Amino acid sequence: MAVADQTANAVSILLGVGGGHFAPRIDLTTGNGPVALATADFNGNNRPDLASANEAANTVSVILNSNVFRGLAACRKRRFRAPNMWTWA
């Protein structure tokens, strides 16, 4: 499970260990104010990656899953500047 934490500017990952239980959470930093998450295979390695939309920073953080069994510490992060798409009348 992945949860965006706006106040900590992080994504918390909770890996299932069976029986309805989770391992201790792992926090990965994002840009300021993550408000939404999406998963997809962004780099084509057949592993799920994670993206967060960071409202306060106007960026998107992409956390690439580059491994299967070494844990989340080996994941690589990239941050992309988002275009200003908000218009007010």
C-alpha positions as CSV (number, residue, x, y, z in Angstrom):
1,M,0.0,0.0,0.0
2,A,1.2,3.5,-0.8
3,V,0.0,6.6,1.1
4,A,0.8,10.3,0.2
5,D,1.7,12.3,3.3
6,Q,1.4,16.1,2.5
7,T,2.8,17.3,5.8
8,A,5.9,15.1,5.6
9,N,6.4,15.6,1.9
10,A,6.7,11.9,1.5
11,V,5.1,8.7,0.3
12,S,4.7,5.9,2.9
13,I,5.0,2.4,1.6
14,L,3.6,-0.5,3.6
15,L,4.4,-4.0,2.2
16,G,2.0,-6.8,3.0
17,V,3.4,-9.7,5.0
18,G,0.3,-11.9,4.9
19,G,-2.5,-12.5,7.3
20,G,-3.8,-8.9,6.9
21,H,-0.6,-7.5,8.4
22,F,2.0,-5.0,7.1
23,A,5.7,-4.6,7.6
24,P,6.8,-1.3,9.2
25,R,6.3,1.6,6.8
26,I,9.1,3.0,4.7
27,D,9.0,6.7,3.9
28,L,10.3,8.0,0.6
29,T,10.7,11.8,0.1
30,T,8.8,13.5,-2.7
31,G,8.3,17.1,-3.7
32,N,6.3,19.5,-1.5
33,G,2.7,18.6,-0.9
34,P,2.1,15.2,-2.5
35,V,-1.7,14.9,-3.2
36,A,-2.1,12.0,-5.6
37,L,-0.3,8.7,-6.5
38,A,-0.2,6.6,-9.6
39,T,1.5,3.3,-10.3
40,A,2.7,2.1,-13.7
41,D,5.8,0.6,-15.3
42,F,7.3,3.9,-16.2
43,N,10.7,2.6,-17.3
44,G,9.7,-0.7,-19.0
45,N,11.4,-3.1,-16.6
46,N,8.2,-5.0,-15.8
47,R,8.1,-3.8,-12.2
48,P,5.6,-1.3,-10.7
49,D,6.9,2.2,-10.2
50,L,5.2,5.0,-8.3
51,A,4.5,8.7,-9.2
52,S,3.3,11.4,-6.9
53,A,1.7,14.7,-8.0
54,N,3.2,17.4,-5.7
55,E,0.7,20.3,-5.6
56,A,2.7,22.7,-3.5
57,A,5.9,22.2,-5.6
58,N,4.1,22.0,-8.9
59,T,6.2,18.8,-9.7
60,V,5.7,15.1,-10.3
61,S,8.1,12.8,-8.4
62,V,8.7,9.4,-10.0
63,I,10.1,6.6,-7.8
64,L,11.5,3.9,-10.0
65,N,11.4,0.3,-8.8
66,S,14.7,-1.0,-10.0
67,N,14.8,-4.2,-7.9
68,V,12.5,-7.0,-6.6
69,F,14.0,-8.3,-3.4
70,R,16.5,-5.8,-2.1
71,G,13.9,-3.5,-0.5
72,L,12.8,0.0,-1.3
73,A,16.1,1.6,-0.3
74,A,17.4,0.7,-3.8
75,C,14.7,2.6,-5.6
76,R,15.7,5.6,-7.6
77,K,13.8,8.9,-7.5
78,R,13.4,11.6,-10.2
79,R,11.5,14.8,-10.0
80,F,10.0,16.6,-13.0
81,R,8.7,20.1,-13.2
82,A,5.0,20.2,-14.1
83,P,3.5,22.8,-16.4
84,N,1.2,25.3,-14.8
85,M,-2.1,24.0,-15.9
86,W,-4.3,25.9,-13.5
87,T,-6.3,28.8,-15.0
88,W,-8.7,30.9,-13.1
89,A,-11.5,33.0,-14.6
